[in-house]
Amino acid sequence: MARKAKPKTRRSRKPKSINLLNLTESYLIGNAVTQGMFGTTLYNFATEGWLRSPTSGRTGGSNYGFTLSAAELVQAAMGADNTSTNGVKGVGAAVRYHLSRRGAKMVGTLIFLPIAFKAGRRLASKPINMVNKLLPRGTVKL
């Protein structure tokens, strides 16, 4: 007796689009983590030391003793001696410092931000659907 052939799964022809609410939520969560652990914003953490020079600590940059950037973390992983300025004793001390000062706020943000976004999506689902219908397919959506 011959085996039954499995039906082929069809690929969706629907173009992929970028969800702005998911992108915003992800950025805010990433920003909370970098502020809680490294003392800087997500943008400064990702760009300082690679795409632009470190700014002073007074403006929230990574050229301050307790503020770290991704470039400094890579340097520390590669064995560089001076990963931070102003006499801080390494990456671990800086992370401990920020977690002791901002850890509770970070955890609160990580817990309540997804809940707030989920509630906001439920409350605004009809207007969001109306806006999404007006936008062209395959671009962005709310």
C-alpha positions as CSV (number, residue, x, y, z in Angstrom):
1,M,0.0,0.0,0.0
2,A,1.4,3.4,-1.0
3,R,2.1,6.0,1.6
4,K,0.0,9.1,1.6
5,A,2.0,12.2,0.5
6,K,2.1,15.0,3.1
7,P,0.6,18.2,1.8
8,K,3.3,20.8,1.1
9,T,3.2,23.7,3.5
10,R,2.7,27.0,1.6
11,R,4.9,29.9,2.4
12,S,3.1,33.0,3.3
13,R,3.3,35.7,0.6
14,K,2.4,38.3,3.1
15,P,5.2,40.9,3.3
16,K,6.9,41.2,6.6
17,S,6.4,44.6,8.4
18,I,7.9,46.3,11.4
19,N,5.8,46.6,14.4
20,L,6.5,50.0,16.0
21,L,4.9,49.2,19.4
22,N,7.1,46.1,19.7
23,L,10.2,48.1,18.6
24,T,9.4,50.8,21.2
25,E,8.9,48.3,24.0
26,S,12.1,46.5,23.2
27,Y,14.1,49.8,23.1
28,L,12.6,50.9,26.5
29,I,13.5,47.5,28.1
30,G,17.0,47.6,26.7
31,N,17.4,51.2,27.9
32,A,16.3,50.2,31.4
33,V,18.8,47.3,31.5
34,T,21.7,49.5,30.3
35,Q,20.8,52.3,32.7
36,G,20.5,49.8,35.6
37,M,23.7,47.9,34.9
38,F,26.0,50.3,33.1
39,G,24.7,53.7,34.0
40,T,24.1,55.0,30.5
41,T,21.4,55.0,27.8
42,L,21.1,52.2,25.2
43,Y,22.3,54.6,22.5
44,N,25.4,55.7,24.4
45,F,26.1,52.1,25.4
46,A,26.0,50.9,21.8
47,T,27.8,53.7,20.0
48,E,30.4,55.3,22.3
49,G,33.9,54.1,21.6
50,W,33.0,52.7,18.2
51,L,30.9,55.1,16.2
52,R,31.7,58.2,18.2
53,S,34.1,59.3,20.9
54,P,33.2,58.9,24.6
55,T,31.4,62.0,26.0
56,S,31.9,63.3,29.5
57,G,30.1,61.7,32.5
58,R,28.2,64.9,33.2
59,T,26.3,64.4,29.9
60,G,25.7,60.7,30.6
61,G,28.5,59.5,28.5
62,S,30.9,56.6,29.1
63,N,34.0,58.7,29.8
64,Y,33.2,58.6,33.5
65,G,34.4,56.2,36.1
66,F,31.3,54.2,36.8
67,T,29.7,54.5,33.3
68,L,30.4,51.7,30.9
69,S,30.0,51.3,27.1
70,A,30.0,48.2,25.0
71,A,33.4,49.1,23.7
72,E,34.8,49.0,27.2
73,L,33.2,45.7,27.9
74,V,34.8,44.2,24.8
75,Q,38.2,45.7,25.8
76,A,37.8,44.2,29.3
77,A,37.0,40.8,27.7
78,M,40.1,41.1,25.6
79,G,42.2,41.8,28.6
80,A,42.7,45.5,28.5
81,D,44.0,47.0,31.8
82,N,42.2,50.3,31.8
83,T,38.6,49.7,30.9
84,S,37.3,52.7,33.0
85,T,38.7,56.0,34.0
86,N,38.7,57.9,37.3
87,G,40.0,55.0,39.4
88,V,37.2,52.5,39.2
89,K,38.5,49.0,39.8
90,G,37.1,47.1,36.8
91,V,33.8,46.4,35.2
92,G,32.5,44.3,38.0
93,A,32.8,47.2,40.5
94,A,31.0,49.5,38.1
95,V,28.1,47.0,37.5
96,R,27.8,46.4,41.3
97,Y,27.7,50.1,41.9
98,H,24.9,50.7,39.3
99,L,22.9,47.7,40.5
100,S,23.0,48.9,44.0
101,R,21.8,52.4,43.0
102,R,19.4,51.6,40.2
103,G,18.7,47.9,40.4
104,A,15.3,48.2,42.0
105,K,14.1,50.7,39.4
106,M,15.4,48.5,36.6
107,V,13.6,45.4,37.9
108,G,10.4,47.4,38.4
109,T,10.6,48.6,34.8
110,L,11.3,45.1,33.5
111,I,8.2,43.8,35.3
112,F,5.7,46.6,34.7
113,L,6.6,47.9,31.2
114,P,5.4,44.7,29.4
115,I,2.2,44.7,31.5
116,A,1.6,48.4,30.6
117,F,2.2,47.8,26.9
118,K,-0.1,44.8,26.9
119,A,-2.9,46.8,28.6
120,G,-2.3,49.7,26.3
121,R,-2.6,47.4,23.2
122,R,-5.9,46.0,24.5
123,L,-7.4,49.4,25.3
124,A,-6.3,50.9,21.9
125,S,-6.8,47.8,19.8
126,K,-9.6,49.3,17.6
127,P,-7.8,52.5,16.8
128,I,-4.6,50.6,16.2
129,N,-6.4,48.2,13.7
130,M,-7.9,51.2,11.9
131,V,-4.5,52.8,11.5
132,N,-2.9,49.5,10.4
133,K,-5.6,49.2,7.7
134,L,-4.6,52.6,6.3
135,L,-0.9,51.8,6.2
136,P,0.5,50.1,3.1
137,R,1.2,46.4,3.5
138,G,4.7,45.3,4.3
139,T,6.0,48.6,5.7
140,V,5.3,49.4,9.3
141,K,2.4,48.8,11.6
142,L,1.4,49.7,15.1
